[in-house]
Amino acid sequence: MPLISESVHRLLTFSVFPSSFVFGAMVLGWFIDPTRHFWSCALNVPRMYLLRGMYATVQSIQS
């Protein structure tokens, strides 16, 4: 009886581990991708304002 439960347990861990690993990688990728998207957006906004401010400064100097 212990042998059967051990083999079932081993079979379950072998079948569960890859799927949980794939699921974890999917969740991790889903978590990393939006944060990377967020950081690119968060870095683009100040750059846009900085360029706009520089452009306004140049315009005010020229006039």
C-alpha positions, 0 to 999 in steps of 0.5 A: 500500500505505501508503494502505491501511494508513493508512486501516485505521489511521484506521478502527481508531482511529475505531472503537476510540477511542469504545469505549475512551472509553466503557469508560474513563468506565465504569471511572472512574464505577465507581471514583468511585462506590464511593469516594463510597459509602465516604466517606459510610459513613466519615463516617456512622460517626463522626457516629453515635458522636458523636451517641451520645456526646452522648446519653450525656453528656446522659443522665449530666448529667440523672441 
